[in-house]
Protein backbone atom coordinates (compact mmCIF):
# COMPACT_ATOMS: atom_id res chain seq x y z
CA UNK A 1 0.00 0.00 0.00
CA UNK A 2 1.32 3.42 -0.99
CA UNK A 3 2.11 5.76 1.88
CA UNK A 4 0.56 9.25 1.74
CA UNK A 5 2.85 12.24 1.93
CA UNK A 6 2.41 14.47 4.98
CA UNK A 7 0.95 17.46 3.04
CA UNK A 8 -1.47 15.22 1.16
CA UNK A 9 -2.61 13.51 4.39
CA UNK A 10 -3.23 16.93 5.95
CA UNK A 11 -5.31 18.01 2.93
CA UNK A 12 -7.44 14.86 3.10
CA UNK A 13 -8.01 15.37 6.84
CA UNK A 14 -9.11 18.98 6.25
CA UNK A 15 -11.46 17.89 3.48
CA UNK A 16 -13.03 15.29 5.78
CA UNK A 17 -13.52 17.90 8.52
CA UNK A 18 -15.11 20.31 6.04
CA UNK A 19 -17.75 17.68 5.21
CA UNK A 20 -18.95 17.39 8.83
CA UNK A 21 -20.82 20.74 8.87
CA UNK A 22 -22.25 19.91 5.43
CA UNK A 23 -23.75 16.68 6.76
CA UNK A 24 -25.26 18.50 9.74
CA UNK A 25 -26.62 21.25 7.49
CA UNK A 26 -28.16 18.64 5.20
CA UNK A 27 -30.50 17.62 8.04
CA UNK A 28 -31.75 21.21 8.41
CA UNK A 29 -34.55 21.94 5.98
CA UNK A 30 -37.62 24.14 5.77
CA UNK A 31 -40.23 23.48 8.46
CA UNK A 32 -43.63 25.09 8.89
CA UNK A 33 -45.99 25.77 11.78
CA UNK A 34 -49.39 26.78 10.45
CA UNK A 35 -52.99 26.93 11.55
CA UNK A 36 -54.59 23.50 11.60
CA UNK A 37 -55.78 22.47 8.15
CA UNK A 38 -59.14 21.34 9.54
CA UNK A 39 -59.83 24.43 11.65
CA UNK A 40 -62.90 26.54 10.78
CA UNK A 41 -62.35 29.67 8.69
CA UNK A 42 -63.80 31.92 11.41
CA UNK A 43 -63.26 30.12 14.72
CA UNK A 44 -64.80 31.42 17.93
CA UNK A 45 -63.77 30.77 21.53
CA UNK A 46 -66.15 28.57 23.51
CA UNK A 47 -66.53 28.61 27.28
CA UNK A 48 -67.95 25.84 29.42
CA UNK A 49 -68.50 26.58 33.08
CA UNK A 50 -68.90 23.50 35.29
CA UNK A 51 -72.40 22.95 36.64
CA UNK A 52 -74.01 25.81 34.74
CA UNK A 53 -76.77 25.67 32.15
CA UNK A 54 -75.83 26.65 28.63
CA UNK A 55 -72.40 25.01 28.81
CA UNK A 56 -70.62 25.08 25.48
CA UNK A 57 -72.34 28.24 24.21
CA UNK A 58 -70.22 30.39 21.90
CA UNK A 59 -68.89 33.49 23.61
CA UNK A 60 -66.34 36.21 23.00
CA UNK A 61 -64.81 35.77 26.44
CA UNK A 62 -61.06 35.20 26.02
CA UNK A 63 -59.11 33.28 28.68
CA UNK A 64 -55.62 33.34 27.15
CA UNK A 65 -53.65 35.19 24.51
CA UNK A 66 -51.13 33.40 22.34
CA UNK A 67 -47.93 35.38 22.93
CA UNK A 68 -45.23 33.37 21.15
CA UNK A 69 -44.56 30.19 19.21
CA UNK A 70 -41.00 28.87 19.39
CA UNK A 71 -39.17 25.92 17.86
CA UNK A 72 -35.52 24.89 17.52
CA UNK A 73 -34.64 27.37 20.27
CA UNK A 74 -36.04 30.50 18.62
CA UNK A 75 -39.26 32.39 18.06
CA UNK A 76 -41.00 31.54 14.77
CA UNK A 77 -43.84 33.13 12.85
CA UNK A 78 -46.95 31.06 12.15
CA UNK A 79 -47.24 30.45 8.41
CA UNK A 80 -43.60 31.34 7.60
CA UNK A 81 -41.08 28.55 6.80
CA UNK A 82 -37.92 28.32 8.91
CA UNK A 83 -34.85 26.06 8.79
CA UNK A 84 -34.43 23.43 11.51
CA UNK A 85 -33.07 19.93 12.06
CA UNK A 86 -35.06 16.72 12.37
CA UNK A 87 -35.70 17.04 16.11
CA UNK A 88 -37.25 20.52 15.99
CA UNK A 89 -40.65 19.31 17.24
CA UNK A 90 -39.04 18.17 20.52
CA UNK A 91 -38.41 21.81 21.37
CA UNK A 92 -41.79 23.16 20.26
CA UNK A 93 -43.30 25.58 22.83
CA UNK A 94 -46.30 27.86 22.89
CA UNK A 95 -46.38 30.77 25.33
CA UNK A 96 -49.70 32.15 26.59
CA UNK A 97 -50.79 35.02 28.81
CA UNK A 98 -53.66 34.53 31.26
CA UNK A 99 -56.18 37.31 30.50
CA UNK A 100 -59.17 35.57 32.09
CA UNK A 101 -59.12 37.37 35.42
CA UNK A 102 -58.91 34.10 37.38
CA UNK A 103 -56.22 31.47 38.11
CA UNK A 104 -55.58 28.79 35.48
CA UNK A 105 -54.86 25.31 36.85
CA UNK A 106 -53.90 23.61 33.57
CA UNK A 107 -53.94 23.90 29.80
CA UNK A 108 -53.63 21.45 26.90
CA UNK A 109 -52.96 22.38 23.28
CA UNK A 110 -53.82 19.94 20.48
CA UNK A 111 -51.74 19.97 17.30
CA UNK A 112 -51.60 17.88 14.15
CA UNK A 113 -49.03 16.29 11.85
CA UNK A 114 -50.67 16.92 8.43
CA UNK A 115 -48.08 14.69 6.70
CA UNK A 116 -48.82 11.69 8.94
CA UNK A 117 -52.02 9.79 8.24
CA UNK A 118 -53.28 6.72 10.04
CA UNK A 119 -56.57 4.89 9.49
CA UNK A 120 -57.92 7.71 7.33
CA UNK A 121 -57.13 10.53 9.75
CA UNK A 122 -54.31 12.92 10.52
CA UNK A 123 -52.13 12.04 13.51
CA UNK A 124 -52.18 14.47 16.43
CA UNK A 125 -50.21 15.24 19.58
CA UNK A 126 -50.49 17.65 22.50
CA UNK A 127 -48.49 20.11 24.58
CA UNK A 128 -49.47 20.75 28.18
CA UNK A 129 -49.07 22.78 31.34
CA UNK A 130 -49.94 21.29 34.72
CA UNK A 131 -51.88 18.24 33.51
CA UNK A 132 -49.70 15.21 34.26
CA UNK A 133 -49.09 13.44 37.56
CA UNK A 134 -45.50 14.69 37.48
CA UNK A 135 -46.61 18.25 36.79
CA UNK A 136 -49.37 18.69 39.38
CA UNK A 137 -46.90 20.58 41.55
CA UNK A 138 -46.84 23.38 38.96
CA UNK A 139 -48.47 26.48 40.41
CA UNK A 140 -51.73 27.90 39.11
CA UNK A 141 -51.18 30.71 36.61
CA UNK A 142 -52.38 33.99 38.09
CA UNK A 143 -54.19 36.59 35.96
CA UNK A 144 -51.70 38.56 33.87
CA UNK A 145 -48.97 35.91 34.14
CA UNK A 146 -47.48 34.00 31.21
CA UNK A 147 -46.94 30.25 30.93
CA UNK A 148 -45.61 27.77 28.37
CA UNK A 149 -47.10 24.53 27.12
CA UNK A 150 -44.50 21.91 26.22
CA UNK A 151 -44.11 18.18 25.77
CA UNK A 152 -42.34 16.15 28.44
CA UNK A 153 -38.85 14.90 27.38
CA UNK A 154 -39.86 11.27 27.99
CA UNK A 155 -42.56 11.61 25.30
CA UNK A 156 -40.20 12.61 22.48
CA UNK A 157 -38.87 9.15 21.60
CA UNK A 158 -42.24 7.47 22.05
CA UNK A 159 -43.83 9.99 19.66
CA UNK A 160 -41.06 9.52 17.08
CA UNK A 161 -41.62 5.74 17.08
CA UNK A 162 -45.38 6.19 16.81
CA UNK A 163 -45.03 8.59 13.86
CA UNK A 164 -42.66 6.27 11.99
CA UNK A 165 -44.65 3.10 12.66
CA UNK A 166 -48.21 4.36 12.18
CA UNK A 167 -47.79 7.44 9.99
CA UNK A 168 -44.71 6.53 7.96
CA UNK A 169 -43.03 9.85 8.83
CA UNK A 170 -39.44 9.99 10.07
CA UNK A 171 -38.84 13.73 9.65
CA UNK A 172 -41.70 16.13 10.42
CA UNK A 173 -41.96 19.05 8.03
CA UNK A 174 -45.19 20.67 9.19
CA UNK A 175 -47.27 21.07 12.35
CA UNK A 176 -50.84 22.37 12.49
CA UNK A 177 -51.98 24.47 15.47
CA UNK A 178 -55.41 23.19 16.50
CA UNK A 179 -57.14 24.22 19.71
CA UNK A 180 -56.50 24.85 23.40
CA UNK A 181 -58.44 23.72 26.47
CA UNK A 182 -57.96 25.76 29.63
CA UNK A 183 -59.05 24.53 33.07
CA UNK A 184 -59.53 27.08 35.84
CA UNK A 185 -58.84 26.66 39.53
CA UNK A 186 -62.60 26.92 40.19
CA UNK A 187 -63.39 23.90 37.97
CA UNK A 188 -64.50 25.84 34.89
CA UNK A 189 -63.29 25.00 31.40
CA UNK A 190 -62.67 27.14 28.30
CA UNK A 191 -61.65 26.12 24.80
CA UNK A 192 -60.85 27.87 21.53
CA UNK A 193 -59.25 27.41 18.14
CA UNK A 194 -55.73 28.84 18.39
CA UNK A 195 -56.34 30.86 15.24
CA UNK A 196 -59.01 32.82 17.14
CA UNK A 197 -56.55 34.11 19.73
CA UNK A 198 -54.58 37.35 19.56
CA UNK A 199 -51.10 36.75 18.17
N, C-alpha and C positions, 0 to 999 in steps of 0.2 A: 504494500500500500504506500502511495506517495505521500510524503510528509509535506504539510502546508508550511509556507514561509510565515514568519512572524507577522509581517504587515498584512498578508492576505488573511490570516486567521483573525486578526483584529477587525478587519473590514467585514468579515462574515459574522462575527459576534455583534458588531454594531448594527448590521442589517437585521439580524434576528431580534435585537432589542427594539428596533424601530417598528417591527411588526406587532409587538405586544399592544401598544395603544390602538393600532388599527383594528385588532381583533376585538378589543373592548368597545371601540366606537361602533363596530359593526352591529353590536347588540342593541345600541341606542337607535331608535327609529321613532317616527311620528306616532304620538298617542293622542287620544281625544277623550275629553270628558264633556258630555253633552246632556241636554235634557232627555229624559227617557222617551224612547221612540213611541211608547204606547200611552204617554200622558195626554190628557185632553188639551185642546188648543187654548182654552180659557179656563184653567183650573181655579177653583176657589177653596179657601181653607174651610175645614169642617170642624166643629167643636162637639164634643160629647161629654156632658157632665154626668157623673155617676149618680144614679138614683133620681134623675129629673126627667120629666116628660119632655118629649120633643128631642130626644138625644139623636145626634146625627144630622141635625138641621144645618143647612148651609148658613154661614155667618161670615162677616168681614172681620171678626175678632182675630188678631194675630198674636200668637204666643211667642214666636221666635223670629229673628231675622237671620238670614244666611249672610255671614260676614266675609267668609273666605273659604276657598277650596284650594287645597294644596296637595301636591304629589311630587315624588322624587325630591323631597326636601325644599320645594319652593312653591310659591303661590302661582296658580295657573288660572287662566280665564276660561270660563265655560264656553264651549263652542270653538275655541281656537287651538289648533294642534300644537304640541310641544314635544321636544325630543326627550326620551327617557329609556332606560334599560328595561330588561324583561321583568324585573321585580318591582316596578313602579307602583303597582296596586297595593303592595304590602305597606307602603307609606302613605296611602291615601287618607286624608283627614278633611273633615268639614267643621268649620268653626261657626257657632251660632251665638247670638246675644238674646238673653231672656228679656222680652219686652211685654210679658204677660201681666206683670204686677203681682205675681205670686211665685213662691218657690217651685222649681222643677225638680222632681225626684229622679227621672230618667228620660232618655230619649233614644229612639231607634230610627235609623235611616235605611231605607230599602233602595238598592241599586241593581242594575241589570248588566249582564254581559251580552250585548246584542249579537256578537259573533258566535256565541255558544248556545246551541239548541239541543234540547233533550226532550224526547217524547212530545214533539210538536210545539214546545214552548221555549222561551228564552230563559236561560239560567240566571238566577239572582243571588245576591248576597247582602249582608247588612253590616252597618257600622253602629256602634252603640256607646252610650254613656250611662253608667250606673245600673245596668240591667242584668249582670251576671252575678253568680254567687261570690266570685272573687272581687267583684266591683261594688258590692253593696255598702262598703265602707266609704265610698265616694260621697262627699257632702252634697246636699241639695244645692241647686244653683239659684242664688238669690236674684230678685229682679234687678236688671241692669248689668248683671255679670255675664261674662262670656264662657263658653265651654266647647270642648271638641268631642266629636264622635269619631272613634277609631275602631280598628279590628285588633283583637288580642293577638300577640305574636304567635301563640300556639295554634292559631287558626290558619296561619298563612300556608303551611305545607299541606294541611288537610284540604284546603280549598284548591290548591294547585293540582293535587291528585284528582280531586273530584272533577275539575274542569277538563283535565286531559282525558280521563276515563269516560265521563258521560257526555262532555261537549266537544271533545276532539280538539281542544284549544290548548296550546302549550305556551303561547305568548299573547297576552291580552293587548289588543290595540285600542279598544274603545270601552268606555263605561257610561251607562245611562243613569242620570240622577232621577230617582222615582219620587218617593214621598217620605215624610217624616211623621212619626207618632211621638207625641210628648205626653208624659204622665206627670201630673202635679202632686205635690205633697198631700193635698187634700183628697186625693183619689180621683180627681177629674182627668179626662183624656182629651187631647186635641190632635188633629191630624190635617195635613195639607200636602198638596203637590209642591215639590221644591221650587218649581218654576213660578209658583204664585208668590214666593217670598221675595222681599227686597234684597237685591244683590248688586 
